[in-house]
């Protein structure tokens, strides 16, 4: 009889956990599922919309006197930077160097897209030569060191790290301290930071992503916490890079918050007044002596390359 009771208790507990998981899915998780195309679900960006050498592509087109030949560096990078580095390839690579089979780049293509985590791994493993990303995480640096890769980071443009809320949220501005307070658990209701009397759902990103690495740097020594009550019934706040949030991910119904009263626009990124702006990089292995890597980076830092950076929606290093 005791065994039957134990089995019944285990079954009841299992059902309770299942019911809880379903509740979390329907109330919380489902709100963040990407409902775009299958390609978008796989890749976080519509890769086929920004293909080099495609006449229908949305990439920026800039004329260049440079055409790289021979040992072409394999390019990879973050979702937000893919349209930009695809435009670099379009400007200086031969058309037959990029191969897309309708669902992804083939292994012999000089342009790849595996997102930030995959790109840093590919660079360390030697399957990519130049990647375009924010700074690497500690784990990514450690993995590169294990593989004997000496990462060289070359700044090629500037971008803002932004915080996003629903467009109906009455909050338009937060201080840096308030954002850190939200993500460390100091503030649990929007009314504590100038909003209405609802709980805050402080959404986080995947470990190793460019956004999560940037957020951890923003938080410093403060640990990040997430309220279960906020996750189940709160009004969300999230974070991303400005270009990805505004141009790539279909963020209708969201708004970017000002920080310390400063909006994350190009002018405030360029002059440094927006509190959370930083460089993004072309990254390569210093032990890789392919001369085309240096030629490519030289082009990126040229007026034509910086024009691609700017017209792709970023703030160039050269503003004159």
N, C-alpha and C positions, 0 to 999 in steps of 0.2 A: 504493500500500500504506500509505503514511504517512497519507493522508486517511482510509482505512478504520480505521486504528488510532485516529486522533483522534476519529472518530465513535463508535467503540466505547467510548472512554474517556468521552466526553460522556454517552453513554447509560448507562454504568455509574454515573457520578456522579449523573445524574438519578434513577436507580433508588434509589441510596443515600439521596438527600435525601427521596424519596417514602417509603421505608421508615422513615426517621427521623421524618418528620412523622406517619406512621400510629402509630408507637410512642408519640410524645408524646401523640397524641390518645387512644389507648386507655389509657395509663398515667396521664396527668395531666389533659388537658383534659376528658375525659368525666366526671371526678369532679365538675366544677363546672358542668355543664350543668343548667339549670333544667328539671326534669321535670314542672312543673305544667301548667296549661291553656295553650292557645294565647294567651289574653289575658294570662296571667302572663308568658309568654315575651316578648310584645311590650312589656309595660308595667312589669314588675317588681313589680306589685301588682295584686290583683284589683279593678280599678276598679269593676266592677258590684256588688261587695259593699258599697261605701260611697257609693252614689249619694244625693245630696240628694233629698228628697221621695219616696223609695221606701219604702213601708211595711215592706219586708223588709230595709232597709238596716241595717248594723251601726254607723252613725254615732251619735255622742252627740247627744241631742235636748235642747235647752234653750229654754225659753220666753223670748221677747224682746218688749219693747214697740216696738222699732225695726223698721220695714220699709222698706228702700230701694226707691225707685222712680226712674224716669227713666233717666239715663245710668249704668247699672250697671257698676262696674269688673269687667273680665275677670280671673279668678283662675287662677293656675297655680302649679306648685311641685314640690318634691321628692317622690319616692315615699313616703318615711317620713312626710311631713307631709300627704299627700293626704287621709287620713281626717279630719284636723283641719280643714283649710280647706273640705272638703266640708260639715262640720258648721257652720262659720261661715255658708256660703251658705244652708244649710237654715234657720238661725235668723233671717236678716234679708233674704233675697232672696225675691221672689215665685216660686211654683212653676213658672210658665211660662218662667222665665229659663234653665233648665237643660235641655239636649237631649242625649240619649244614644241612639245608633242600634243598640245591641247589641254593638258592637265598639269604639266610641270616642265622644267628644263631638263633636258637629257644629260647624262653624265659627261658627254663630250662638249657641252656648251661652256663658253667662257663666262657667261653670266649665270649665276645660281641664286636661289633665294631659300634660305633655311631659317631666317629670323635670327635674333641676337644670340640666343644660346647656341643654336646650330652653327652660326657663323664663327663664333669664337672657338668652338670645338674644331671646325673644319680648318681654321687657320693654324691651330696648334697641331693638328694631325697632318697638315701639309696638303690637304685637298682643296684649299682656297689660298690665294696669294695676297689679296687685298680685301679687307672687309670694311664696311661703313657702319659705324655703331657709336653709341655713347661709351663712356669708360667701362672697362670690364669690372665684374664683381671680384671679390676676393677668391671665390671658388674658381672663376675663369682664369685668373692670374695663376693660381696654384696649379691648375691643370696644364696651362701653357708651360710652366716651369718644369713639371714632370715630363713633358714631351720634349723638353730642350728648346722650346721656342722663346725667343727674346722679342717681346712685343714692342713695336715702335708705333707710337700714336702721333699722327700729324693732324693738328687742327685744320679743318677745312670750312667751317661755318659755325654759326651760333643758333641756338634754339632755346625756347622757354619750356620749362616744366610747369604744367598747368593742373589746376584742380577743377573738377567738373561736378555740377549738380543739375538736377532737373530744372528745366526752364521755369517751372511754376514755383520753385523754391524762392521765397522772398529775399534770401540772402544773396547779395551781389559781391560782397567784399569780406575777406577775412584777413586777419594779421597772420604773420608767420607763426607767432606764438599760439594763436588759436588753432591753426591747422595741426601743429604738433600736439596741442592739447587734445584735439579730437582723436588723433591716431594713437595717442598713448593712453587714452581712456579717462583723461581729466574731465573732458566734456562729453556727456552722453546724450544731451538733448539740444536741438537746434535753438531753443529759447535761451540757452546759455551763451550763444554767440550771435544774438541779434535776430534769430528766426522765430518760428512758431513752436508750439508745445508738442513736438514729435521727437521720437528717438532718432539718433544718428546711426546710420549703417555705414561704417568706414570700410569701404571695399578695398581689398588689396589685389595685387597682380601676382602672376606666377613667379616663383623663385627663379633667378637667373635672367629674367627678361630685362631689357634696358630700363623700362619704367620702374620695376621693383628695385633694381640696383640704384637708380637715381633717388628713389624714395627713401631707401635705407640711408643713403648719404645725407639727405635732407633732414632725417630724424636724428642723426648723430648717435648719441649714446642712449636715447630714449627708446625703450622697447615698444613695438607696435602691438596693439590689442584690438580685438573685435568683440563687440557686445552681441551676445546671442539674441537679446531682445531687439537690438537694432537690426540684426540680420533678418529676423522674422517679421518685424512690423515697422521698421524705420524708414526714413527718407535718406537715400544714399548720397555719398560723396565718393568720388573716385579721382584718379590722376593718370596723366599720360603726357606725351609731348605735344606741343601746340599743333604742329602740322598734321600729325596723325589724327588727333582729336577733331581738328577742324576740316580736314580735307579728304581723309581716306576712309574713316570708319563709319560714316553715315550717322552722325550724332545729332540728327534732328530731334528737337525736344530737350536738348541739353544746353547748358551755358558754361562758359569759362569764368571763373571767379577772378576778380582783381585781388592782388595781395598787397597789403599795406597801402591800399588806395591806388595802386598802379596796375593798369590793364596790361595783359601780356600781348601787346601788339609789336610790330616790327620796330617802331621807333624806340620804344622802351627797352626792347632787347638789345638794340644796337648801342644805345647810350648807357646800358648797364643799370638803369634805374629799376627795372622789374627785378624783384628780389631773387628769383630762382631761374637764372639763365646761365647757360654754359656752352662750351664748345662741343661739337661732335667731330668725329675723327675718321680719317683713313688709317687703317691699322695694318701693318705687315710685320713679318718676321725679319729681324735684322740680319739673320743668317741667310736669307734668300737674296742671292746676288743677281737676280734677273733684272737687267737694265731697264726693261720695259716698266717695271714697278716705279722707278724713279721718274721716267718719262711721263707716265700716267699722272703721278702726283704733281709733277711740274705743270702739266696741263690743268689739273684741278685748281691749282693756286694761281693760274694765269687769269687775265681779265675774262677770257672766254669761259673758263671753268667756273669762275665765280659768278658769271652771268647765269650759268645753269643752276648754281646754288640758289641765287636770288629768285630766278623765274620759277623754280620748283617750289617756292614758298618759304624759303629759309632766309636767314640774315647772313649775308656774305661777310667774310673777314675784311675784304676790301670794300669800303663803302663810298669811295670817291668816284 
